[in-house]
Amino acid sequence: MRRRFVIEAVLVATYGHLLVPSRPIDFVVPYSSIAELYEMRDGVDPVMDDPDDDGHVKSKINELIAFFEDSLNRKKIEKAMQVPWRESSPLLLNETIQFTVVHAVDNAHYGETFDPIETELLLTSLKLNVPLLSDQFEFQDKLIEAEVPVQIYDIEDFEFAVEEGISSNDLELPFDTDRY
């Protein structure tokens, strides 16, 4: 069974260890984060501080864009984009990695606290009941402060999330009668 995680597409290009998991993975990606790849590739601002790292990550971004632009994958994505919250058919990268693109739709509920990409990530996580992966501490802190009921893993805890994770039973709050 594949473990599913909601993630920004650029993180897959940035963190190579995400592409060599110990178990099969389905990365659930809001379409807007794929569109963001083009901005990062074509923009003048560096993606990474170190010029060598920046060149490497930009080449990985190009590879990821080419993957999503593959004719079969593009057709699957276009079909998903016809209806809000539709998931694409699986886009297979290899035996262990697949992507599912979601036509996520931003709404005003979290719009004041989170930017549009963050909002789509958290709404996708909520709607599909799939944990989030992020490398942004500020985003993680905002989720906690806003008491958004999503499960989030820091990118550095990816292997733990894949191997063990935290079940929904572990997340349940005890009843008042369960307290000592």
Secondary structure, 3 states (H helix, E strand, C coil): CCEEEECCHHHHHHCHHHHCCCCCEEEEEEHHHHHHHHHHHHCCCCCCCCHHHHHHHHHHHHHHHHHHHCHHHHHHHHHHCCCCCCECCCEECCCCEEEEEECCCCCCCCCCCCCHHHHHHHHHHHHHCCCEEECCHHHHHHHHHCCCCCCEEEHHHHHHHHHCCCCHHHHCCCCHHHCC
